Each structure stands twice: as structure tokens, then as C-alpha cells.
Amino acid sequence: MGLQKLRSSGARKKVGRLSMDVKAEVIAQFKQVAAEQGMQLAPLTDELALFDSGLDSLCFAIVVVRLEQSFGVDPFSANDLSFPVTLGDFIGCYQNAAN
């Protein structure tokens, strides 16, 4: 029983780190693409509406392609997935796809 508890505790830590790594990478890509495209980003919070982020559709396309290269997944390829509205939703799509 003690070993089982340790294993599940370790798994939670790994998932937590993975979630933080995904969030950090998404935010880094937003910032990098904005800088490359000369766009002014709004403060990046989970509640920020993507429409109000300061990125245009070309920027989002670049971000999505780069994140697919980084993580090896495209969370938007599923037929039953609706496009996220907030930055937190966007990050969540990649966190869910990476698990």
C-alpha cells in the first residue's frame, strides 16, 4: 500500500510538471510570435480572451504549428473539439492532448 501511494504521488508530480511545462511553452510561443510579427500582447492571464490577446489569425497559425512541433500533437485535429475562447482554455487543450 505504501509503494502504491508513492507511485501515484510521483505520477501526480509528473503530470503537474508536464502541465507547467506546457503552459510555459505556450506562453513563450505567444511572446516569441508577437515579437517576430511586431504585435503588442495583452497581459497573458488564463482569463484573457484570445480575441483580445493582440495576436491575429496568422500569429495563431504560427503558434499552433510551433506547438505541434514542440509537443508532437495537434489538439485541434479532433472532430468533437471546439476552439478555445480564453488563453487558459487554449493551454488546457495542449495539456489534455499531451497526457
C-alpha positions in Angstrom: 0.0 0.0 0.0 2.8 2.4 0.8 4.5 1.8 -2.6 1.2 2.3 -4.4 0.8 5.7 -2.6 4.3 6.7 -3.6 3.7 5.7 -7.2 0.5 7.7 -7.5 2.1 10.7 -5.8 5.0 10.6 -8.3 2.6 10.4 -11.2 0.8 13.5 -9.9 4.0 15.4 -9.6 5.0 14.4 -13.2 1.6 15.5 -14.6 1.9 18.7 -12.6 5.3 19.4 -14.1 4.1 18.5 -17.6 1.2 20.9 -17.2 3.6 23.7 -16.1 5.9 22.9 -19.0 3.0 23.1 -21.4 1.8 26.4 -20.0 5.3 27.8 -20.1 5.9 26.7 -23.7 2.5 28.1 -24.9 3.2 31.5 -23.2 6.8 31.5 -24.6 5.4 30.9 -28.1 2.8 33.7 -27.8 5.6 36.1 -26.8 8.0 35.0 -29.4 5.5 35.1 -32.3 4.2 38.5 -31.1 7.7 39.9 -31.1 8.5 38.4 -34.5 5.3 39.8 -36.0 5.5 43.2 -34.3 2.4 42.7 -32.3 1.6 44.1 -28.9 0.4 41.4 -26.5 -2.1 42.0 -23.7 -1.1 40.7 -20.3 -1.2 36.9 -20.6 -3.6 35.6 -18.0 -5.7 32.4 -18.0 -8.9 34.6 -18.3 -7.6 36.6 -21.3 -9.9 36.1 -24.3 -7.8 35.0 -27.3 -9.6 37.6 -29.4 -8.2 40.3 -27.1 -4.6 38.9 -26.9 -3.1 41.1 -29.6 -2.4 38.2 -32.0 -4.1 37.9 -35.3 -5.0 34.8 -37.2 -1.6 34.4 -38.8 0.1 34.6 -35.4 -2.2 31.9 -34.0 -1.5 29.7 -37.0 2.3 30.1 -36.4 1.8 29.4 -32.7 -0.2 26.3 -33.4 2.3 24.9 -35.9 5.2 25.6 -33.5 3.4 23.9 -30.6 2.6 20.9 -32.7 6.3 20.7 -33.5 7.2 21.0 -29.8 4.7 18.6 -28.4 4.1 16.3 -31.3 0.3 16.7 -31.0 -2.4 18.8 -32.6 -5.2 19.1 -30.1 -7.4 20.7 -32.7 -7.5 17.7 -35.0 -10.3 16.0 -33.0 -13.7 16.4 -34.6 -15.5 17.0 -31.3 -13.3 19.8 -30.0 -14.5 23.4 -30.1 -11.9 26.1 -30.4 -10.9 27.6 -27.1 -12.0 31.1 -26.1 -9.5 32.1 -23.4 -5.8 31.6 -23.0 -6.5 29.2 -20.2 -8.7 27.1 -22.4 -6.0 27.1 -25.1 -3.4 25.9 -22.7 -5.8 23.3 -21.4 -6.2 21.9 -24.9 -2.5 21.2 -25.1 -2.3 19.9 -21.5 -5.0 17.4 -22.2 -3.5 16.4 -25.6 -0.1 15.9 -24.0 -1.4 13.5 -21.4 
